[in-house]
Amino acid sequence: MSMSELPPFQALLDQHRDDVFRFLVASVGRQEAEDCLQETLLAALRAYPRLRDASNLRAWMLTIAHRKALDSHRARRRRPVPAEEIPARVAPQAADPAARDGEPSLWRAVRALSEKRRAAVLCRFAGDLSYAQIGAAMGISEDAARRNVHDGLKQLRGAWQG
Amino acid sequence: MNELERALNDGPALDAGAATRAQDAFAERAQAEGLVDVAYTTVESPIGDLLLATTERGLVRLSWIEPGLELDSLLGQLAGKISPRVLESPVRLDGVRRQLDEYFGGARKEFDLAVDFTLSHGFYRRALRSLERVPFGELTTYRAVATSAGNERAVRAAGNAVGSNPTPIVVPCHRVVRTGGALGGYGGGLDRKRFLLELEGSLAA
């Protein structure tokens, strides 16, 4: 696919930014999501001119967001103090946005899933990716992606009281 | 799809303010790292809404936004011809916007702007560059433009070059008229050409 078929990067922002941000908030929480979105957009802009396949730019951006969310989770685990105990840096409303929906338990339960299950569940639902796309994003087979989504859902059903 | 899957599908509530804040911070870093190959903004003017776009080298595109020249397709052309790293960035065009405001307000007769002629080639580019020497309030002819560009017989090609000007107003193609004084054509329509020439006092209002 030639470069001339890539739309202006601004069009990607206009069309997919909110979906990518929602995906990141679900994955890493509100406090880390802003930094992750910055990193995701920068990585996307850096790589954009070399992108060969422009057929699914939304999936491409979500794949990058998935990797940035992983980086964030891993960095948080390396930190001596759990993120929950760090005072909110941003604004008073920086609490988990899910809390305002009256369903904080769901997003807490999502973040408590194992790395693979969380990523697979969020790519499938918040990201709306196919199992093949999830496999490609996570570097696992389509079957493994399906299994992780299935197991993740099962675990969430126990944790979430609808 | 069950209730759990629907809730997951909807995702957490969107905090658009936070997303915009992150996007602004991203845009600033992208500029600082030199990742924005084409920065653009849109402005209002007495002759309609305008797209302004710049590269590192200077103003590369100025266009009316109107039916047939939609913003999306204008930006798509820039992405294809220059680079897909196209980002809205009003700050990068503050100088251009200010000078245009002064020009339309009657306070500026000459643009002090770098122009990037990347989108024009060969004879066309030479023809357009020759217009930089035609000052406010004066007129030239298609024949004179052809001569300046190196081929005095290529009057029609000079007309095409002038008509394809990627940065009208700043590169003053509106100052080109026919030998004998008829207005000739204008890419943005004759009403706009008349408006600009009246503004410059070259045409009785």
Chai-1 contact restraints between the chains, C-beta under 6 A:
chainA,res_idxA,chainB,res_idxB,connection_type,confidence,min_distance_angstrom,max_distance_angstrom,comment,restraint_id
A,S4,B,G80,contact,1.0,0.0,6.0,A-B,restraint_1
A,L6,B,P84,contact,1.0,0.0,6.0,A-B,restraint_2
A,P8,B,L75,contact,1.0,0.0,6.0,A-B,restraint_3
A,P8,B,A79,contact,1.0,0.0,6.0,A-B,restraint_4
A,P8,B,V86,contact,1.0,0.0,6.0,A-B,restraint_5
A,F9,B,R85,contact,1.0,0.0,6.0,A-B,restraint_6
A,F9,B,V86,contact,1.0,0.0,6.0,A-B,restraint_7
A,F9,B,L87,contact,1.0,0.0,6.0,A-B,restraint_8
A,Q10,B,V86,contact,1.0,0.0,6.0,A-B,restraint_9
A,Q10,B,L87,contact,1.0,0.0,6.0,A-B,restraint_10
A,Q10,B,E88,contact,1.0,0.0,6.0,A-B,restraint_11
A,D18,B,L14,contact,1.0,0.0,6.0,A-B,restraint_12
A,F21,B,A19,contact,1.0,0.0,6.0,A-B,restraint_13
A,R22,B,G11,contact,1.0,0.0,6.0,A-B,restraint_14
A,R22,B,L14,contact,1.0,0.0,6.0,A-B,restraint_15
A,V25,B,P12,contact,1.0,0.0,6.0,A-B,restraint_16
A,A26,B,G11,contact,1.0,0.0,6.0,A-B,restraint_17
A,A26,B,P12,contact,1.0,0.0,6.0,A-B,restraint_18
A,E34,B,A18,contact,1.0,0.0,6.0,A-B,restraint_19
A,E34,B,A22,contact,1.0,0.0,6.0,A-B,restraint_20
A,L37,B,A22,contact,1.0,0.0,6.0,A-B,restraint_21
A,Q38,B,A22,contact,1.0,0.0,6.0,A-B,restraint_22
A,Q38,B,A25,contact,1.0,0.0,6.0,A-B,restraint_23
A,Q38,B,F26,contact,1.0,0.0,6.0,A-B,restraint_24
A,L41,B,F26,contact,1.0,0.0,6.0,A-B,restraint_25
A,L42,B,F26,contact,1.0,0.0,6.0,A-B,restraint_26
A,L45,B,A30,contact,1.0,0.0,6.0,A-B,restraint_27
A,L45,B,L35,contact,1.0,0.0,6.0,A-B,restraint_28
A,Y48,B,P84,contact,1.0,0.0,6.0,A-B,restraint_29
A,P49,B,P84,contact,1.0,0.0,6.0,A-B,restraint_30
A,P97,B,P12,contact,1.0,0.0,6.0,A-B,restraint_31
A,P97,B,A13,contact,1.0,0.0,6.0,A-B,restraint_32
A,P97,B,D15,contact,1.0,0.0,6.0,A-B,restraint_33
A,A98,B,P12,contact,1.0,0.0,6.0,A-B,restraint_34
A,D101,B,A13,contact,1.0,0.0,6.0,A-B,restraint_35
A,L106,B,A7,contact,1.0,0.0,6.0,A-B,restraint_36
A,W107,B,P12,contact,1.0,0.0,6.0,A-B,restraint_37
A,F125,B,L8,contact,1.0,0.0,6.0,A-B,restraint_38
A,F125,B,N9,contact,1.0,0.0,6.0,A-B,restraint_39
A,A126,B,G11,contact,1.0,0.0,6.0,A-B,restraint_40
A,R157,B,L4,contact,1.0,0.0,6.0,A-B,restraint_41
A,W160,B,L4,contact,1.0,0.0,6.0,A-B,restraint_42
A,G162,B,E3,contact,1.0,0.0,6.0,A-B,restraint_43
